[in-house]
Amino acid sequence: MPARQFDGSAFQAVCSERALTPQNVADQVGVSRATVGNWLKGRAFPELHRLPALAKILGKPLDVAFPRSGEPDLADLRNDAGHTQKTAAEAIGMNTHIAVARAEQGTRRLAAGDAALLAELYKVTADELAAAQDRSFGEAGQAEPEQQSFCSILNELYATDGRPGAELDSLVADKLNARAKSPSLTAGRVAGLRSGEITPHLLVADAGVLFDVLGQVLDVSPAVFKQRDELERQLQDTLLALSALQKGDVRLAARGGEGRALGRAMMKAAFRAVTSQPRRKA
């Protein structure tokens, strides 16, 4: 990630020219006066996603106010748009920022639909975002093995089911529409899940409902479709809560074990146990 340059003394000089006090800057950027004071004194560097707002205060283009050498990666594009990982994910309708974080870390690429939405949010072309994603992976060193994608899992289950894909798409659409207040899903939209053109959170507001329906139609556990990160967090909370109950720690159990961590070996074992559990036929 090519860092942008920030000179606290130069920034202070421009603020003085414009009769801007640290409190004025703090109010416009959404931070405390003390935080701005630390920036001006060189004790701290502004969070990168705040630089666009600071450039606007100075009345200068971002690249002029805070120049950067080199080409941007995904994190640079997000910061240049003034977003955190969380706000970027929320802006395009994601339920979690994990996909954004993984892509920036170079461990899992964005789904095609998510990439298109982020390109629009960041005000760049699809090609520019794709190039930035390539740089994120190139600079991240040896990436972790990519987890099996949602659409590849879905295609494997469709293939082993035996029924025509179009028939399964219609069944899924019918069941989702039966749960919705204003049914509008078509089998064609569901088919987009298998091609990767549509991600779960773009098809329905609550991906958990989709996973439940797919589990019913394909006779598998809904946990099969969940991202490993999300499932591990749920397992961690559940197992810690059970452990706390066994030890008589009711308060920790009530919080779901929040604030403590399980070992990776236990998490992996629990994950395998849950995802390999067969569903009983009704």
C-alpha positions in Angstrom: 0.0 0.0 0.0 1.7 3.2 -1.1 1.2 5.6 1.9 0.1 9.1 1.2 2.3 11.9 2.6 1.0 14.0 5.5 3.0 16.9 6.9 1.5 18.2 10.2 3.4 21.5 10.1 2.4 22.1 6.5 -1.2 21.3 7.2 -1.2 23.6 10.2 0.2 26.4 8.0 -2.6 26.1 5.5 -5.2 26.0 8.3 -3.7 29.2 9.7 -4.0 30.8 6.2 -7.6 29.9 6.1 -8.3 30.9 9.7 -9.2 27.3 10.7 -8.7 26.3 14.3 -8.1 22.7 15.4 -11.7 22.7 16.7 -13.0 23.7 13.2 -11.1 20.9 11.6 -12.2 18.4 14.3 -15.9 19.4 13.8 -15.7 18.9 10.0 -13.8 15.6 10.1 -15.6 14.1 13.1 -12.8 13.6 15.5 -11.8 15.3 18.8 -9.8 18.5 19.1 -7.0 16.6 20.8 -6.7 14.2 17.9 -6.3 17.1 15.4 -3.7 18.6 17.8 -1.7 15.4 17.7 -1.8 15.5 13.9 -0.5 19.0 13.7 2.3 18.3 16.2 3.4 15.1 14.3 2.5 12.8 17.2 0.0 10.9 15.1 -1.0 10.3 11.5 -4.7 10.7 10.4 -6.5 7.6 9.6 -6.2 7.2 5.8 -9.9 7.3 5.2 -10.1 10.8 6.7 -7.6 12.3 4.2 -10.3 13.0 1.6 -12.2 15.1 4.1 -9.0 16.9 5.2 -8.2 17.7 1.5 -11.6 19.1 1.1 -11.1 21.4 4.1 -7.9 22.6 2.5 -9.7 23.2 -0.8 -7.2 21.0 -2.7 -7.5 17.7 -4.7 -6.5 14.7 -2.7 -3.4 13.9 -4.8 -2.2 17.5 -4.4 -2.9 17.8 -0.7 -1.5 14.4 0.3 0.5 12.9 -2.7 1.1 9.2 -3.0 3.8 7.4 -5.0 2.9 4.2 -6.8 -0.4 2.7 -7.9 -3.3 2.1 -5.5 -4.4 -1.3 -4.1 -7.9 -2.1 -2.8 -7.3 -0.5 0.6 -6.1 2.7 -1.1 -9.2 2.9 -3.3 -11.4 2.5 -0.2 -9.5 5.1 1.8 -9.5 7.5 -1.1 -13.3 7.2 -1.2 -13.4 8.1 2.5 -14.6 4.7 3.7 -13.7 2.3 6.4 -14.1 -1.4 5.6 -17.3 -1.5 7.6 -18.9 1.6 6.0 -17.9 0.3 2.5 -19.5 -3.1 3.1 -22.6 -1.4 4.5 -22.9 0.9 1.6 -23.2 -1.9 -0.9 -25.5 -4.0 1.3 -23.1 -6.6 2.8 -24.0 -8.1 6.1 -20.3 -8.1 7.2 -17.1 -6.4 6.1 -15.2 -9.7 6.1 -15.2 -10.0 2.3 -13.8 -6.5 1.9 -11.1 -7.2 4.5 -10.1 -10.5 3.0 -9.7 -9.0 -0.5 -7.6 -6.2 0.9 -5.4 -8.7 2.7 -4.9 -10.7 -0.4 -6.5 -13.9 0.9 -9.8 -14.1 -0.9 -10.9 -12.3 -4.0 -14.1 -10.3 -4.2 -17.2 -11.9 -5.8 -17.9 -10.4 -9.2 -21.1 -8.6 -8.0 -19.4 -7.2 -5.0 -16.5 -5.9 -7.1 -18.9 -4.1 -9.4 -20.6 -2.4 -6.5 -17.4 -1.4 -4.9 -16.1 0.1 -8.2 -19.2 2.3 -8.3 -18.8 3.2 -4.6 -15.1 4.1 -5.0 -15.8 6.0 -8.3 -13.4 3.9 -10.4 -13.8 1.7 -13.4 -14.2 -2.1 -13.2 -10.7 -2.4 -14.7 -9.2 0.0 -12.2 -10.7 -2.0 -9.3 -9.5 -5.3 -10.8 -6.0 -3.9 -11.1 -6.0 -2.7 -7.6 -7.2 -6.1 -6.4 -4.3 -7.7 -8.3 -1.9 -5.4 -6.5 -3.4 -6.3 -3.1 -2.7 -10.0 -3.8 0.7 -9.3 -5.3 1.8 -7.3 -2.3 0.3 -9.6 0.3 3.0 -12.3 -0.1 2.0 -15.9 0.0 -1.8 -15.9 0.2 -3.6 -18.5 2.3 -5.4 -21.2 0.3 -8.7 -19.8 -0.9 -11.8 -21.2 0.8 -14.2 -22.9 -1.5 -16.5 -20.3 -2.9 -20.3 -20.2 -2.3 -21.1 -20.7 -5.9 -18.8 -23.7 -6.3 -20.3 -25.4 -3.2 -23.8 -24.7 -4.6 -22.9 -26.1 -8.1 -21.5 -29.3 -6.5 -24.7 -29.8 -4.5 -26.8 -29.2 -7.5 -24.8 -31.7 -9.5 -25.1 -34.4 -6.9 -28.9 -33.8 -6.3 -29.9 -35.3 -9.7 -32.8 -32.9 -10.4 -32.5 -30.3 -13.2 -30.9 -27.1 -12.1 -33.9 -25.0 -13.4 -36.3 -27.1 -11.2 -34.1 -26.5 -8.1 -33.9 -22.8 -8.9 -37.7 -22.6 -9.1 -38.1 -24.5 -5.8 -35.7 -22.2 -4.1 -37.4 -19.1 -5.5 -40.8 -20.4 -4.4 -39.7 -21.0 -0.9 -38.0 -17.7 -0.6 -41.0 -15.9 -2.0 -43.3 -17.7 0.5 -41.2 -16.2 3.3 -41.0 -12.7 1.9 -43.6 -10.0 2.5 -43.5 -8.9 -1.1 -42.5 -11.9 -3.3 -40.5 -10.9 -6.3 -37.7 -13.5 -6.8 -37.5 -15.4 -10.0 -35.8 -18.7 -10.8 -33.5 -16.7 -13.1 -32.3 -14.6 -10.2 -31.6 -17.7 -8.1 -29.6 -19.2 -11.1 -27.3 -16.2 -10.8 -26.0 -17.6 -7.5 -24.6 -20.6 -9.4 -22.9 -18.4 -12.0 -21.4 -16.0 -9.4 -23.2 -13.1 -11.0 -25.3 -12.6 -7.8 -24.1 -13.0 -4.2 -26.3 -14.2 -1.4 -26.6 -10.7 0.2 -27.7 -9.2 -3.1 -30.4 -11.8 -3.6 -32.0 -11.5 -0.1 -31.7 -9.1 2.8 -31.0 -12.0 5.2 -28.5 -14.5 3.8 -29.4 -16.8 6.7 -32.9 -17.3 5.3 -31.4 -18.2 1.9 -29.1 -20.8 3.6 -32.0 -22.3 5.4 -34.0 -22.6 2.2 -31.1 -24.1 0.2 -30.6 -26.6 3.1 -34.2 -27.7 2.8 -34.2 -28.0 -1.0 -30.8 -29.8 -1.2 -31.2 -31.7 2.1 -28.0 -30.4 3.7 -27.1 -28.4 6.8 -27.4 -24.6 6.2 -24.0 -24.3 7.9 -22.5 -25.7 4.7 -23.2 -22.3 3.0 -21.9 -20.0 5.7 -18.6 -18.3 5.4 -16.1 -20.0 7.6 -15.3 -16.8 9.4 -18.9 -16.3 10.4 -19.4 -19.9 11.5 -16.2 -19.9 13.5 -17.3 -16.8 15.4 -20.7 -18.4 16.2 -19.0 -21.7 17.3 -16.6 -19.8 19.5 -19.4 -17.9 21.3 -21.4 -21.1 21.7 -18.6 -23.2 23.0 -17.3 -20.6 25.4 -20.8 -20.1 26.7 -21.2 -23.8 27.3 -17.8 -24.0 29.0 -18.7 -21.0 31.2 -22.0 -22.7 32.2 -20.1 -25.8 33.2 -17.8 -23.7 35.4 -20.7 -21.8 36.9 -19.8 -18.5 35.3 -23.4 -17.4 34.4 -22.4 -13.8 33.5 -19.8 -14.9 30.8 -22.3 -17.5 29.5 -25.0 -14.8 29.2 -22.5 -12.8 27.0 -21.9 -15.8 24.8 -18.3 -16.0 25.8 -17.6 -12.6 24.3 -14.1 -11.2 24.8 -12.3 -14.6 25.0 -10.8 -16.8 22.3 -10.7 -20.6 21.7 -7.6 -22.3 20.3 -7.4 -22.8 16.6 -7.3 -26.6 17.0 -10.6 -26.6 18.9 -12.2 -24.2 16.4 -11.2 -26.4 13.5 -12.5 -29.6 15.2 -15.8 -27.9 16.0 -16.1 -26.5 12.5 -15.6 -30.0 11.0 -18.1 -31.5 13.4 -20.8 -29.0 12.5 -20.4 -28.9 8.7 -20.1 -32.6 8.4 -23.2 -33.3 10.4 -25.8 -34.9 8.0 -29.4 -33.7 8.0 -32.1 -36.1 8.9 -34.7 -36.7 6.2 -38.2 -35.7 7.4 
